[in-house]
Amino acid sequence: MQTAQGERLEVLLPAREIHARVQRLGQRITHDYENKELVLIGILKGSFIFIADLARAIDLPVHVDFMAVSSYGSSTKSSGVVRIVKDLDNSVEGRHVLVVEDIVDTGLTLNYIYGHLKARGAMSVKICTLLDKVSRRQVAVPVHYKGFDIPDAFVVGYGLDVEERYRNVADVCQVVRD
């Protein structure tokens, strides 16, 4: 993969490990939501690859919707101020909701989304994340389904980016700046 000048990517999680973990998450979610209607809500843009793979790994009928929120702007650090950029297309009132996120870092964004969906009358709200940076947590958020714990490193690939680059990398990689 060609990288930006002064950057290189070091594989943290190879695609085959990610695929295997997503399959296991799908099996657990299928079991936990048996005989229930489930709405998957992907948080754009970073979750788009994860939610696609996860939806295929869940052996239940699911509805899919998306939200886009902003707390980073063009920075690599969260500002802590969350705003909805793209809201849901459908109501979640009386429905079981699974928020699908690429990475949980400080917890500020997911804490906001969790409370927002509960206030909209969702029957239940649970969180599924591919990556969890527990060491950076500022606010406790209930992560119900987790792919991997990762160290405090800036990562890209599998939907995650830096300045809109590297979303299409199959592995999750750490960005190393020379």
NORFEN-V502486 format. One record per residue. N is the residue number from 0. RES is the residue in one small letter. SS is DSSP state (helix for helix, strand for strand, loop for the rest). PHI is phi in whole degrees, -180 to 180 (* if undefined). Layout:
N | RES | SS | PHI
N | RES | SS | PHI
//
This chain:
0 | m | loop | *
1 | q | loop | -74
2 | t | loop | -115
3 | a | loop | -67
4 | q | loop | -58
5 | g | loop | 86
6 | e | strand | -124
7 | r | strand | -141
8 | l | strand | -110
9 | e | strand | -113
10 | v | strand | -66
11 | l | strand | -100
12 | l | strand | -135
13 | p | loop | -69
14 | a | helix | -54
15 | r | helix | -65
16 | e | helix | -69
17 | i | helix | -62
18 | h | helix | -58
19 | a | helix | -62
20 | r | helix | -68
21 | v | helix | -63
22 | q | helix | -63
23 | r | helix | -65
24 | l | helix | -61
25 | g | helix | -60
26 | q | helix | -65
27 | r | helix | -64
28 | i | helix | -65
29 | t | helix | -57
30 | h | helix | -64
31 | d | helix | -68
32 | y | loop | -109
33 | e | loop | -54
34 | n | loop | 65
35 | k | loop | -125
36 | e | loop | -85
37 | l | strand | -120
38 | v | strand | -111
39 | l | strand | -91
40 | i | strand | -117
41 | g | strand | -86
42 | i | strand | -96
43 | l | strand | -80
44 | k | loop | -95
45 | g | loop | -60
46 | s | loop | -89
47 | f | helix | -62
48 | i | helix | -75
49 | f | helix | -61
50 | i | helix | -66
51 | a | helix | -64
52 | d | helix | -66
53 | l | helix | -66
54 | a | helix | -59
55 | r | helix | -71
56 | a | helix | -87
57 | i | loop | -93
58 | d | loop | -95
59 | l | loop | -146
60 | p | loop | -69
61 | v | strand | -130
62 | h | strand | -102
63 | v | strand | -125
64 | d | strand | -140
65 | f | strand | -137
66 | m | strand | -129
67 | a | strand | -122
68 | v | strand | -127
69 | s | strand | -129
70 | s | loop | -140
71 | y | loop | -107
72 | g | loop | 63
73 | s | loop | -100
74 | s | loop | -89
75 | t | loop | -98
76 | k | loop | -123
77 | s | loop | -68
78 | s | loop | -80
79 | g | loop | 89
80 | v | loop | -99
81 | v | loop | -104
82 | r | strand | -135
83 | i | strand | -82
84 | v | strand | -97
85 | k | strand | -135
86 | d | loop | -92
87 | l | loop | -63
88 | d | loop | -86
89 | n | loop | -129
90 | s | loop | -72
91 | v | loop | -107
92 | e | loop | -58
93 | g | loop | 72
94 | r | loop | -118
95 | h | strand | -84
96 | v | strand | -118
97 | l | strand | -120
98 | v | strand | -80
99 | v | strand | -110
100 | e | strand | -123
101 | d | strand | -74
102 | i | strand | -151
103 | v | strand | -106
104 | d | loop | -113
105 | t | loop | -72
106 | g | loop | 92
107 | l | helix | -62
108 | t | helix | -64
109 | l | helix | -68
110 | n | helix | -60
111 | y | helix | -63
112 | i | helix | -62
113 | y | helix | -56
114 | g | helix | -64
115 | h | helix | -63
116 | l | helix | -71
117 | k | helix | -63
118 | a | helix | -65
119 | r | loop | -84
120 | g | loop | 90
121 | a | loop | -62
122 | m | loop | -64
123 | s | strand | -150
124 | v | strand | -133
125 | k | strand | -127
126 | i | strand | -119
127 | c | strand | -125
128 | t | strand | -127
129 | l | strand | -73
130 | l | strand | -124
131 | d | strand | -132
132 | k | loop | -103
133 | v | helix | -59
134 | s | helix | -64
135 | r | helix | -100
136 | r | loop | -63
137 | q | loop | -108
138 | v | loop | -131
139 | a | loop | -71
140 | v | loop | -128
141 | p | loop | -79
142 | v | loop | -91
143 | h | loop | -89
144 | y | strand | -134
145 | k | strand | -134
146 | g | strand | -78
147 | f | strand | -144
148 | d | strand | -84
149 | i | loop | -130
150 | p | loop | -73
151 | d | loop | -76
152 | a | loop | -135
153 | f | loop | -84
154 | v | strand | -119
155 | v | strand | -139
156 | g | strand | 98
157 | y | loop | 52
158 | g | loop | 104
159 | l | strand | -83
160 | d | loop | -139
161 | v | strand | -131
162 | e | loop | 50
163 | e | loop | 69
164 | r | strand | -102
165 | y | loop | 79
166 | r | loop | -59
167 | n | loop | -86
168 | v | loop | -72
169 | a | loop | -71
170 | d | loop | -89
171 | v | strand | -94
172 | c | strand | -125
173 | q | strand | -89
174 | v | strand | -86
175 | v | strand | -113
176 | r | strand | -100
177 | d | loop | -77
//
